[in-house]
Amino acid sequence: MSEHSELRLDHVAIPVRDAAATHKFYSEVLGLPLIEAHEGDDWGGLPWLMMIFAAADDRQLAFIAFKGGQDGKGNLPKDARHYAFSCQTKAQLKAWKKKLAAAKIAIIEEDHGSQHSIYFEDPNGVMLEITAPASGLGAKQNKRASQTIAEWVKRAGRV
C-alpha cells in the first residue's frame, strides 16, 4: 500500500443555523460528548463558533455557526462545509502537497497549532481537507466548551 492510501476520515464540518439548538441536540438527544468549542471573529469575514463533538470511533463532527451568515444568500465561507481526512505525520502531509501540486490542484494551507491542514476542491467543487496528525481528541466531555457556546450565543444572538 502506498502512503496515500492510508487516509482516514477525520471529521466532517457542517455550517448550522442555531448554535444553541445544535448543542442541545447533539449533547442531550444523541448523547455525543462536546469535546471542544472555538470561536473567532473572521472566517470569510464573519464571526464564527465551532462546536466539536466526538463519535464513538474517534471521528468528529464539527458544527460551525456564523453570525450573519445564514441569510440564504450563500455568503458562507466556501470551506465552511468540508470533509476532512487525516494522515499520521506531517511528512505524509508534505507528500500529499507534492502529489496535489503535480496534479495541478490548488491548495490552501492552515496551521491549527498542533495540526497542519491543506484544503482543496475535488472536480465537483466539494471542499476537502487533509490534516496531520489525526484529530483524536478523544471522547472526554469538555465543560468549558459548553460555557464558550453559551457566551457566544448570548453575544451573537440565537445563531
Backbone torsions as a table, in degrees:
resi	resn	phi	psi	omega
1	MET	NA	138.3	176.4
2	SER	-81.0	162.8	179.6
3	GLU	-63.5	-22.8	-178.5
4	HIS	-77.2	-14.5	179.8
5	SER	-90.7	4.4	-177.0
6	GLU	-101.1	22.1	175.4
7	LEU	-70.3	142.3	174.6
8	ARG	-126.4	149.7	176.6
9	LEU	-65.5	127.6	-176.9
10	ASP	-102.0	-56.2	179.0
11	HIS	-157.4	164.6	174.1
12	VAL	-120.4	131.4	179.1
13	ALA	-106.9	126.4	-173.1
14	ILE	-133.3	122.4	174.7
15	PRO	-68.4	145.9	-180.0
16	VAL	-129.7	155.6	179.2
17	ARG	-86.0	-31.7	-171.3
18	ASP	-134.8	103.6	-177.2
19	ALA	-62.7	-43.8	-177.4
20	ALA	-64.7	-45.2	179.9
21	ALA	-67.0	-37.4	178.0
22	THR	-63.9	-45.6	178.8
23	HIS	-58.6	-48.4	-178.9
24	LYS	-62.6	-45.6	-177.4
25	PHE	-62.0	-51.2	-175.4
26	TYR	-73.5	-30.3	177.5
27	SER	-78.5	-52.6	-171.3
28	GLU	-88.9	-43.7	-176.7
29	VAL	-78.7	-52.3	-178.9
30	LEU	-85.9	-18.0	177.6
31	GLY	71.6	24.7	177.6
32	LEU	-82.4	137.2	179.3
33	PRO	-72.5	132.9	172.4
34	LEU	-80.3	114.5	-173.7
35	ILE	-103.6	-16.0	-179.4
36	GLU	-165.1	152.1	172.1
37	ALA	-143.9	131.4	179.6
38	HIS	-128.8	151.6	175.6
39	GLU	-140.5	158.9	178.5
40	GLY	-158.0	173.8	-175.8
41	ASP	-109.2	0.4	-178.5
42	ASP	-152.7	91.1	168.9
43	TRP	-121.1	103.0	-174.6
44	GLY	65.2	27.2	179.2
45	GLY	86.7	3.5	-177.5
46	LEU	-118.1	142.3	170.4
47	PRO	-64.9	144.6	-173.9
48	TRP	-142.8	158.5	174.1
49	LEU	-134.4	128.5	176.2
50	MET	-113.4	127.3	178.1
51	MET	-112.8	123.4	-176.3
52	ILE	-112.4	121.1	177.8
53	PHE	-111.1	146.1	180.0
54	ALA	-100.7	137.7	170.6
55	ALA	-94.1	165.8	-175.7
56	ALA	-62.3	-24.3	-177.3
57	ASP	-92.2	17.2	-179.4
58	ASP	71.3	9.1	172.1
59	ARG	-84.4	165.0	-175.3
60	GLN	-130.2	151.7	170.8
61	LEU	-113.1	121.8	179.0
62	ALA	-111.5	114.1	-180.0
63	PHE	-104.5	130.4	-176.1
64	ILE	-119.2	122.9	173.5
65	ALA	-101.1	135.9	178.5
66	PHE	-118.4	125.2	175.6
67	LYS	-71.3	122.5	-179.8
68	GLY	80.3	6.9	-175.9
69	GLY	-101.0	3.3	-175.6
70	GLN	-114.4	45.6	-176.6
71	ASP	-94.6	7.6	178.0
72	GLY	79.1	3.4	-178.5
73	LYS	-98.0	6.5	177.5
74	GLY	68.6	32.3	-176.7
75	ASN	-94.4	19.4	175.6
76	LEU	-75.3	150.9	175.4
77	PRO	-57.8	141.6	-176.5
78	LYS	-58.0	-34.7	-178.3
79	ASP	-88.9	9.3	178.7
80	ALA	-64.1	-35.1	176.7
81	ARG	-108.3	115.5	179.0
82	HIS	-154.1	164.3	177.6
83	TYR	-115.4	125.9	-174.3
84	ALA	-110.9	134.0	171.8
85	PHE	-107.4	163.3	174.8
86	SER	-132.9	153.9	169.0
87	CYS	-124.4	165.8	-170.8
88	GLN	-77.2	-34.9	-172.4
89	THR	-128.0	159.9	176.0
90	LYS	-69.4	-25.8	174.9
91	ALA	-65.3	-40.4	176.6
92	GLN	-65.6	-38.8	177.8
93	LEU	-62.9	-39.2	177.1
94	LYS	-62.0	-39.0	177.4
95	ALA	-64.0	-37.7	177.2
96	TRP	-65.0	-42.1	177.7
97	LYS	-57.6	-43.6	-179.9
98	LYS	-64.1	-44.5	-180.0
99	LYS	-62.9	-44.1	179.7
100	LEU	-66.6	-39.8	177.5
101	ALA	-62.0	-41.2	178.7
102	ALA	-62.8	-30.4	178.6
103	ALA	-87.8	5.3	179.5
104	LYS	59.9	41.4	178.1
105	ILE	-104.5	122.1	-179.7
106	ALA	-69.5	138.4	177.8
107	ILE	-125.3	157.2	171.1
108	ILE	-121.3	132.4	180.0
109	GLU	-105.1	144.0	174.4
110	GLU	-139.2	139.4	175.4
111	ASP	-99.3	121.1	-179.8
112	HIS	-109.8	35.2	-178.6
113	GLY	81.7	-104.7	-178.5
114	SER	-75.6	-12.2	178.4
115	GLN	-119.7	154.5	173.4
116	HIS	-127.3	139.8	-175.8
117	SER	-131.9	151.4	168.6
118	ILE	-121.1	141.2	-179.7
119	TYR	-120.3	143.0	-179.6
120	PHE	-162.1	164.5	-179.9
121	GLU	-104.2	145.9	170.9
122	ASP	-81.9	177.7	-177.5
123	PRO	-61.9	-15.5	180.0
124	ASN	-97.2	3.7	-178.4
125	GLY	85.1	8.7	177.9
126	VAL	-76.7	126.9	-179.5
127	MET	-79.3	129.8	178.4
128	LEU	-121.6	156.2	176.3
129	GLU	-134.0	143.1	165.9
130	ILE	-122.3	126.7	-177.7
131	THR	-122.9	152.2	176.4
132	ALA	-144.9	139.0	-9.9
133	PRO	-75.0	-179.5	179.8
134	ALA	-59.0	150.7	-178.7
135	SER	-58.0	-63.1	174.7
136	GLY	41.6	43.3	178.3
137	LEU	-70.9	-11.5	-178.8
138	GLY	86.6	177.8	-173.4
139	ALA	-107.1	30.7	-179.2
140	LYS	-84.3	126.7	177.7
141	GLN	-60.4	139.0	-178.3
142	ASN	-120.1	103.5	-177.0
143	LYS	-65.8	-32.9	178.5
144	ARG	-64.1	-33.1	179.2
145	ALA	-61.8	-41.3	178.0
146	SER	-62.6	-38.4	178.2
147	GLN	-66.3	-40.1	177.5
148	THR	-59.4	-43.4	179.2
149	ILE	-62.9	-48.5	-178.9
150	ALA	-58.8	-42.7	179.4
151	GLU	-66.0	-41.4	-179.6
152	TRP	-66.0	-44.6	179.7
153	VAL	-60.8	-40.8	179.6
154	LYS	-62.6	-43.1	-179.8
155	ARG	-72.5	-40.9	-172.2
156	ALA	-87.0	-11.9	-171.6
157	GLY	87.6	177.7	-175.3
158	ARG	-74.6	77.8	179.5
159	VAL	-111.1	NA	NA
